[in-house]
Amino acid sequence: MALLSANTPHRLALGLLSLLITACATSNAARYQAAADCGVSLSQPQTIKLDLVEQLLDEGNYYSALAHLENDTSGSPRALWLQAEAQRKTGLLSEAYTSYRDLSLTCMTASGHAGMAKILATRGDIDIAHQHMLKARRLSPTSADIRNDYGFILLAMQDFKAAQREFMTALQLQPGHPVALRNMI
């Protein structure tokens, strides 16, 4: 009995921590899903699958993420975005460009243009990349990631003052944005 009571506070703390983490993840995922699915209703298993794929991408498991998306039939813009990101990060640039182009025709238009811009910049098409990223910035002016990426393209164009403004905006929109901080330096 003494062993049980000694572990009880630890179990209770772990249980509460698990509940708190789950609640935060659920509320963030629910908000993101509502914004990224353009009204497409997803089942709970589909939502869980997309959450898993997003976690795989965050962990750098791009090939595994692609494997989980191979038979996706959800029609979700979020699934298309995750696929495009995984394709880009595995070097499947032509496929990723097509996925981003398709994404630009959904409610995630800004993300589609930003993705196409990243691929074009990688290929050295800075002027066209600039046009796509500027469109993404206009469509989503409060996205710290898009502001940062636009700043990076401005750096490539040697427009240092404008790039600095974009990095500062990204940092104010999302304090501590790790990529914007590195780009500022």
C-alpha positions in Angstrom: 0.0 0.0 0.0 2.9 2.4 0.8 4.3 1.8 -2.7 0.9 2.8 -4.3 0.6 6.0 -2.2 4.2 7.0 -3.0 3.5 6.7 -6.8 0.1 8.3 -6.6 1.3 12.0 -6.7 3.5 11.2 -9.7 0.7 9.4 -11.5 -1.7 12.2 -10.8 0.9 14.8 -12.1 1.5 12.8 -15.2 -2.2 12.3 -15.8 -2.8 16.0 -15.5 0.1 16.9 -17.7 -1.2 14.4 -20.4 -4.6 16.0 -20.2 -3.2 19.5 -20.5 -1.1 18.6 -23.5 -3.9 16.8 -25.2 -6.3 19.7 -24.6 -3.8 22.2 -26.1 -3.1 20.0 -29.1 -6.8 19.4 -29.6 -7.7 23.1 -29.5 -4.8 24.1 -31.8 -5.5 21.3 -34.2 -9.2 22.1 -34.3 -8.5 25.8 -35.1 -6.0 24.9 -37.8 -8.3 22.2 -39.3 -11.2 24.7 -39.4 -9.0 27.2 -41.3 -7.3 24.7 -43.6 -10.1 22.4 -44.7 -12.2 25.0 -46.5 -15.4 23.5 -45.1 -14.5 19.9 -46.0 -15.8 17.8 -43.2 -13.2 15.2 -42.0 -13.8 12.2 -39.9 -12.0 11.8 -36.6 -9.7 9.1 -38.1 -8.8 11.4 -41.1 -8.1 14.3 -38.7 -5.9 12.1 -36.5 -4.0 10.8 -39.6 -3.3 14.4 -40.8 -2.2 15.3 -37.2 0.2 12.3 -37.4 1.5 13.4 -40.8 2.1 16.9 -39.5 4.0 15.5 -36.5 6.1 13.4 -38.9 7.0 16.5 -40.9 7.9 18.4 -37.8 10.2 15.6 -36.8 11.9 15.5 -40.2 10.4 12.2 -41.3 9.4 13.4 -44.7 9.4 10.1 -46.5 7.2 8.5 -43.8 4.8 11.5 -44.1 4.5 10.9 -47.8 3.8 7.2 -47.3 1.0 8.1 -44.9 -0.5 10.5 -47.5 -0.3 8.1 -50.5 -3.9 6.8 -50.1 -5.4 10.0 -48.7 -8.9 10.6 -50.2 -10.0 13.3 -47.8 -9.9 16.1 -50.4 -8.6 18.3 -47.6 -6.5 21.3 -48.5 -4.5 20.6 -45.3 -3.6 17.1 -46.7 -2.6 18.7 -50.0 -0.4 21.2 -48.1 1.2 18.5 -46.0 1.9 16.5 -49.2 3.4 19.5 -50.9 5.7 20.2 -48.0 6.8 16.6 -47.8 7.5 16.5 -51.5 9.5 19.7 -51.4 11.6 18.5 -48.4 12.3 15.2 -50.2 13.5 16.9 -53.3 10.4 16.1 -55.4 10.3 19.7 -56.6 8.2 19.2 -59.8 5.6 17.2 -57.8 5.6 19.7 -55.0 5.2 22.6 -57.4 2.1 20.9 -58.9 0.7 20.3 -55.4 1.3 23.9 -54.3 -0.3 25.1 -57.6 -3.4 23.0 -56.8 -3.3 24.3 -53.2 -3.4 27.9 -54.5 -6.8 27.1 -55.9 -8.2 26.4 -52.4 -8.8 28.4 -49.3 -5.1 28.0 -48.7 -4.2 30.2 -51.6 -1.4 32.1 -49.8 0.3 28.9 -48.7 0.1 27.6 -52.3 1.8 30.8 -53.7 4.4 30.8 -50.9 5.3 27.1 -51.7 5.6 27.8 -55.4 7.8 30.8 -54.6 10.1 28.6 -52.5 10.6 26.2 -55.3 11.1 28.9 -57.9 13.7 30.5 -55.6 15.5 27.2 -55.3 15.6 26.9 -59.1 17.0 30.4 -59.3 13.9 32.1 -60.7 14.0 34.9 -58.2 11.8 37.4 -60.1 8.9 35.0 -60.5 9.4 33.7 -57.0 9.2 37.3 -55.8 5.8 37.7 -57.6 4.4 34.6 -56.0 5.7 35.5 -52.5 4.4 39.0 -52.9 0.9 37.6 -53.7 1.1 35.3 -50.7 2.1 38.3 -48.5 -0.9 40.3 -49.8 -3.2 37.4 -49.2 -1.9 36.6 -45.7 -0.3 39.8 -44.3 -0.2 38.5 -40.7 1.6 35.2 -41.4 5.0 35.3 -39.8 6.3 32.5 -42.0 5.2 34.2 -45.2 6.7 37.5 -44.1 9.9 35.8 -43.3 10.1 33.9 -46.6 9.3 37.1 -48.5 12.1 38.8 -46.6 14.5 36.0 -47.7 13.5 36.6 -51.3 14.1 40.3 -50.9 17.6 39.4 -49.5 18.3 37.4 -52.6 17.3 40.5 -54.6 19.7 42.5 -52.5 16.9 44.8 -51.2 18.3 44.7 -47.6 16.1 47.5 -46.1 12.9 45.9 -47.3 14.1 42.4 -46.2 14.8 43.8 -42.7 11.3 45.3 -42.5 9.8 41.9 -43.4 12.0 40.0 -40.8 11.1 42.6 -38.1 7.4 42.2 -39.0 7.7 38.4 -38.8 9.4 38.8 -35.4 6.7 41.1 -34.1 3.9 38.8 -35.4 5.6 35.8 -33.8 8.2 36.8 -31.2 11.2 34.5 -31.2 10.5 33.2 -34.7 13.7 31.1 -35.1 14.1 31.5 -38.9 13.4 35.2 -38.9 15.9 35.7 -36.1 18.6 33.8 -38.1 17.7 35.8 -41.2 18.0 39.1 -39.4 21.5 38.3 -38.4 
